[in-house]
Amino acid sequence: MQTTYDTKLIEDRAAWGAVPSMTLCVFVLIASEFMPVSLLSPIAADLATTAGRAGQAISISGAFAVVSSLLVASLTRRIDRRMVVAGFTVLLIVSGIVVTFAPNYAFLMVGRALLGVAIGGFWSMSTAIVMRLVPEHMVPKALAMLNAGNAIAATIAAPLGSFLGAFIGWRGAFFLVVPLGLLALVWQWISLPALPPRQRKRPGNPLALLGRLPVAIGMASIMMLFIGQFALFTYLRPFLENVTRLDIAALSAILLAMGLAGVLGTWCIGRLLRTRLFSILIVIPLVMAALAIALIAVGASAIPTALLLVAWGFFGTAAPVGWGTWLSRMLPDDAEAGGGLQVAVIQLAITGGAAIGGTLFDAVGWWGAFAFGAVLLVGSALAAVAASHIARRLLP
């Protein structure tokens, strides 16, 4: 049992030195994942392939992230978690080097696959590690900090990649991952304490957790949340260009404002999660569904659209913090396997949301993707209601 002295020691010496180091790694991982979005044309031209094939650089990282997230708890069960985190950071650095110097398409795919392994492994263990670094009441705050790195990276990755690509080329843009990854690695090595595995027995299969009704319902809510979110979010640029009729400067400003709102949202909502967890998990997708419907109604007007999207960034970016906190409470003794399952569900949902949203965008129109997203978000809220009723019976 942890003493008060030990808890204070962890809080002062580990958490707020180690958590920012992990946040930096999250930032570099997510920025690396989405950077190809704005660099597909020069990548395709340089490697003598099509833009469509170059686009698979994003899907392959997602596919390997799913596999990694499901296997990492089992494969690393006997290894100090500090070493495991460092190992995934090293993979991030190696990925940046391989992509930077890729002589052909095959090497590019290898580098992106390594990135996917790092993303899935790192994210799947992040909640469990945070639970060991900080006292229970500080877990939501620490998870909010991690997700702030995610929000900033997701916001600036595409425009930053485009900007850097124009000056130092796509290879130079990807090479910036290397020094940032090295900085994260050194920071982690200095700040993370030893985190020996808590059990020697083989952990359960993450998919087996779906046999528990509370977990299955929670994961269903997460799945619908991310499908609905990315059915809309993935196609914001063509929506803003063709429906709202914004130029690149205005479009970039709105995306930046969304990202900043997301950082603010993770901070504000993170402070409420200790006492209002399930209320937040229910309200966030309902608000996002309402915002999606409102965008359909006023999408041609620039100012209302901008305000709605800032609100979308505020609530949408904070949602993963809420579900990370839910995971820490529902599976306190199986957080690594639960984290792996959660990351796999999210990655599959992002892929599915983008694919279904794209099909509707082309076949029905932009409003079809937005309406589909709204329906899934309402479904997420309903599943969260069911999860809250079950949790009230199970949690102390």
N, C-alpha and C positions, 0 to 999 in steps of 0.2 A: 504494500500500500504506500502511496506517495505521501511524504510528509509535507507540512506547510513550508518548511525550509527548502525542500527539493522543488516544490512548485514555484516558489519565488525565484530560485536559481534558474529554473528553466525559462521562466518569463523574462528575467533580466538578461541572461547570458546567451540563450539560444534563440528564442522566438524572433525577436525583432532584429536580429542580425541574420538569422538563417532564412526567415520568410521573405525578406526583400531579395535575397540572393536567388531564391526559387522564383520569385516574381520576374526577375530579369531573364531567367531561363525560359519562363513561359512566354515572355515578350518575344524573345528571339525565335522560339519554336513556332509560334503562331505567325509572326511576320514572315518567316521562311516558308510556311505552308501556303500563304496566300500571295506572296510576291509574284509568282508566275502569271497571275491574272493580267497584270499590265505589261508583261514582257514576252507574251506568246509570239508576237510577230518577229522580233529580232532573234529569239531562240530558234524558231522554225527556219528562218532564213540562214542562220549560221550553221545549223545542223542538217540542212537540206532535207527538211521534212515539212509536213503540213501543219497549219495552226491547230487543226483538230487533234492530230497526234501529239503535238506539243502540250495540248491541254490535258492529256492523260498524266502529265507530271503532277497534277493536283489530285486526280482520282487515285493514282497508285499510292500516294502518301496516305490518303484516307483508308484505303484497303489494308495496308500494312499496319496502320494505327489500330484498326479493329482487331486484327490477329494478335498484335502485341499486347493490347489491353486485356485480352482474355487469358493470355498465357503467362504474363509476367509474374503474378503472385506465386504460381506453382514452380516456375523455373528458377526463381531467385529466393526460395523459401529459406535457405540456409545462409544467405549472404547479408551482411550488415547493410541496412537501408542507405546509409551514407555512401557506401561503395556503389550501390545500385544507381542512386541518383547521379553520382559522378560518372558512372558508365554511360547513362543515357545522354548526359551532357557531352561526353566525348564523341558519342555517335552523331550528335548534332554538328559538332565541329568537323568530323570526318565527312559528313554529308555535304557541308558547305564546300570543302576542298574538292570532293569528287565532282560536284555540279559545276564548280568554277572552271575546272580543267577538263571537263568532259569532252573527249574528242569526237564523240558520236552520240546518237540517240540512246543506244543501249546503256552507255555509262551514265547518261543523264537520269535514266530510269532507276539505275542502281542507287545513285545518290539520293533520289527522292524516296526510294523504298527505305533506305536507312533513316531518313528523316521521319517517315511514318512510324517506324519502330520506336524511335525516340519519343515522338509525340504520344503514342498510345501508352508506352511504358511510364513515362513521366507523369502524365495526367492521371493515370489509373492509380498511382501510388500517392498522389499529392495530398488527398484528404486524409489518408491514414497517417502520413508523416506529420501533417499539421496537427493532428490530434495528439501526437506524441511530443510536439514541440511547445504547445501552449496549453494553459489550463482550459477546461471545458467551456467556461463562459467567454473565452476569447477566440474560440474556433470560428464563429461567423466573421469576426473582424479580420482574422488571418486569411480566410477564404476570400473575403472581399478584396483584400490586397492582391491575392493571386489573380483574381478575375479582372482587376484593374489593368494588370499587364496584358491580359487577353484582349480587353476592350481597346486599349491604345494600339496594340499591334494590328488588330483586325481593321481598325480605322485607317491607319497610316500606311499599311503594307503596300496596297496597290498604288496610291499616289506617290509614295516614296520610291517604289520600284521604278515607276515611270520617270520620275525626276532624275534619279541616279543613273538609270539606263541611258538617258540622253547625254550624260556627261562622261561616264566611265564605262558604258556598255553593260549588257546584261550580266556578263561574267563578273565585272567589278562590283555590281550591285549584290550578287550572291556572295562574293568573297567577304563582304562586310560582316557576314554571319560568323566568320572565323574569329576575329578579335573579340567580338561581343560574347561569343561562346566561351572563349578562353577566360574572359573576365568573370563570367558567371561561374565557371569551373573553379577558379582560384577563390572566389568569394565563398562558394559553397564549402570548399575544403577547409577554409578558415573558420567559418561560422557554424557549420552543422556539427552537432555532437555525434558521438558514436550511437548508432541506433540498431543494436543487435536484433535479429528476428525474435519474436516473442514466443514462437512455438516451432518445434522441430518436425512435427507431423505434417504431412502433405495437406495443404489447404484445399478446401472444397472447390469443385468446378464452379466458376462464376455463373454459368448457365443454370446450375442446379438451384441457385438462389431464387430463380423464378418459380420454383415450387412453393415458395412461401407467399401466401396471398398478399400481405402488405407490400412486399418487394415487387411482386408482379404488377400490382395496381400502380405503385409509384413509378415503375419503369414505363408503364403504358402512358402515364401522364407526361413523363419526360419525352418519350418518343413523339407524342402528338404535339407537344410544345415546340420541339425543334423542327419537326416537319413543317408545321404551320409557319414558324418564324422564317425558315429559309426558303419556303415557297415564295415568300414575298421579298425578303431581304436580298436574295441572289439577283433579282431583276430590278433593283432600284435604279441602276444607271440607265438602262434603256427606258424605264418609266419616266425618269426625270428629264431625259433628253427629248423623248418623243411625245410625252403627254403634257408634262409641266413646261416643256420648252425652255429649259435652262441651258446656259452655256457652261463650258467646263469650269470656269472660275466659280460660278454660283453653285454648281453641283459639288465641287470639291469643298466649298465652304460648308454646305449642308452636311456632307459626310463627316467633316471634322467636328461640326457642332454635335452630331449624333454621338461620336466617340467621346467627346468631353462630357456630354450628358450621361453617357454610360458609366464613366468613371464616377461622376457625382452620384448616380443611382446606386452603384455598388456600395458606396460609403453610407448613404442615407438609409437604404433598405437593410444593409448589413447590421446596422445598429438596432434594428427592430426585430431581427430574427430570433433572438433569445426568447422573447415573450409572444411573438406574433407569427411564428413560423408558418402554420398551415393557412392562416388568413392571407398571408402574402403569397403563398403558392397558389391559392385560388384566385386572388384578385389580379395578379400580374397577367395571366393569359386572358382573363376577361377584358382587362383594359386594352391589351394588345389586339384582341379581336375587334373591339370597338374602334380602335385607331385604324385597323385595316379597312373596315367598312367606311369610315370617314374619308380615308384616302380615295376610295372609289368615288365618293360623292364630290369631293372638292379637288381631285388630283390635277385639274387644269389650272388651278390658282396657286401661284408661287408661294405667297406668304402663309396661307393656311397649311399648305403641304409641308413647308419647312417646319412650322410649329408642331405639326403632327409627327413628323419624323424625329424631331428632337425628343418628343415624349416617348416615341418608340425606342430610341436609344436608351433613355433613362430607365425604362422598365425592362426591356429585353435583355440588356446586358447584366442586370442584377439577378435574373431568373436562375442562372446556374449556381449562384452563391446560395440561394435558398435550397436548391436540391442537394448541394453539397452538404449543407447543414443537416438536412433530412437524413442523408446517408450516415452521417456521423452519429445520429441518434438512433436510427433503426438498426444499424449493424455495427455497434461499437467494438465487437469482438471479431468481426469479419470484414473490416473496412477495406482491406486490400482487394479481396475478391469482389466486394461490392463496388469498389471504385473501378475495377476492370470492367465489370458488367455495365456500369453507368457510362463509361467512356465509349464502349462498343455500341451501346444504344444511341448515344449522341452522334457518333460518327455515321452510323447507318441512317439515322434520321436526317442529318444534314445532306447526305447523298440523295436520299429518297425525296426530301423536300425540294432540292434543286432540280432533280430529274422530273418529278411530277409537275412542279411549277413551270419548268421550261416547256413541257409538253402542252400544258394549258395556255401558256403565254403565246405559243405559236398557233395552236389550233382554235382557241376561243378568243383570245385577246388578253391584254394585261390584267383586266379586271377579273378574269377567270382564275388566275393564279392568286390574286389577292383575296377573292372570295373563298377559295379553297383553304387558304391559310387561316382565314377567320373561323371557318367551321372547325378545323383541327384545333385551334386555340381554345374554342369553347369546349371541345371534347377533353382537352387537357385540364381545364378547370373542373369539369365534372368528375374526372378521375381523381383529381386532388381532393375534392370533397369526400369521395369514398375513402381515400387514403387517410384523411384526417379522422374520420369516424373509427376506422380500425386502430389508428395510432392511439386514440384516447383510451381504448381498452387495453392496449399493450404497454404503453409507456407509463412510467411512474409519474 
